[in-house]
Amino acid sequence: VADQQIFMGDSGAAPLVYPVPPAVEFLLKAVNADFDGSAASGEWLPAVVISSDSGHVIARAVDPGAPVAAGGSAEASFFPGVKRTSAGATPTALNIPWAVIDSQDGEALAHSTAATLTFAGANFNTNDASVYTLRSGSPPFQGISIHEAGIYYVSWSVEAITNGAAAPVPSATELGIAPGVSFAGTDLIVLDLTDSDAYGIIQQGSSPNVNLWRLRYVALVAVESVTGERALTLGALNKSPTYSIPSTSGQGLFGRIFAMRLSDGLASYSTFF
Amino acid sequence: VAAPVVVSLPPGLVLGGAFTVAVTALDPATGDEIPDVIVSNVTLEVDQTAGSPDELTVGPFMLVPGPAG
């Protein structure tokens, strides 16, 4: 048993054939060759074709998954045990339907008149109108209507800046999505990360007396059916949110509702936990 | 620089006299050989089990001597 290396430095049109001499036997361990395909008009595959003494092909060592382009060249190695790794599927952009609606007061958080949180259609946006639409009604009643079942990540927040007396802390019953109001039946809030007590005081008790109030809610909602209305609103349905700020210069009020559909069915919602 | 390509050979295949090893290029669609492709610098690494090393030389195929002792 001895390893030997056989080499041919000449070049020639494919195929170049090595005939095994009559008295010789060997185990073919590896083959390497240069391929010049500059004259090839189409794709081609480097190959080693092994034929028996009867002239029948025993094996064609070729990888259909690795063609060389027309006019291309390659150096090819052939040896046992090669496993081509999958190139993998071409990544595709996630197409997660989402919608957001902002209060008409915008993010400037500055006005000098009394304000009640409302939503305006001009601030509604979605990437999939088949899943979400602006909830109809005059601005105080607006929200996000949901038209497809599934698991939804929903969040909503209210922020307020007051200048002067401390603003009242909104309660969870004033701001929130109440099952049986916006959702119904067997819809389920499967994860409620309501943080109704969250607020921060930037500066209080000195001049200027500025307070920042922030309420944040996060939930996963399983919408089983869209028969009837399913909507995300702040406050009770068909009522404007009760949170308001007094008329004092330098105040502002801002609200936002956001929804993102994580799955198109309910069977897999347990995978989120 | 030529693109590197790696292809699997059948393992444990012992070739005897009058067998042939053809280094070639095939059409992906038909399997036909493509003579427009020029092959050069062919190297075969073998584990010889019968015959003498000198017999491996055939035509332009030469036995590569081992390292100088």
Interface residues (C-beta under 8 A of the other chain):
Chain A: V1 A2 D3 Q4 Q5 I6 F7 M8 G9 D10 S11 G12 A13 A14 P15 L16 V17 Y18 P19 V20 P21 P22 A23 V24 E25 F26 L27 L28 K29 A30 V31 N32 A33 D34 F35 D36 G37 A39 A40 S41 G42 E43 W44 L45 P46 A47 V48 V49 I50 S51 S52 D53 I58 A59 R60 A61 V62 D63 P64 A66 P67 V68 G72 S73 A74 E75 A76 S77 F78 F79 P80 G81 V82 K83
Chain B: A2 A3 P4 V5 V6 V7 S8 L9 P10 P11 G12 L13 V14 L15 G16 G17 A18 F19 T20 V21 A22 V23 T24 A25 L26 D27 P28 G31 E33 I34 P35 D36 V37 I38 V39 S40 N41 V42 T43 L44 E45 V46 D47 Q48 T49 A50 G51 S52 P53 E55 L56 T57 V58 P60 F61 M62 L63 V64
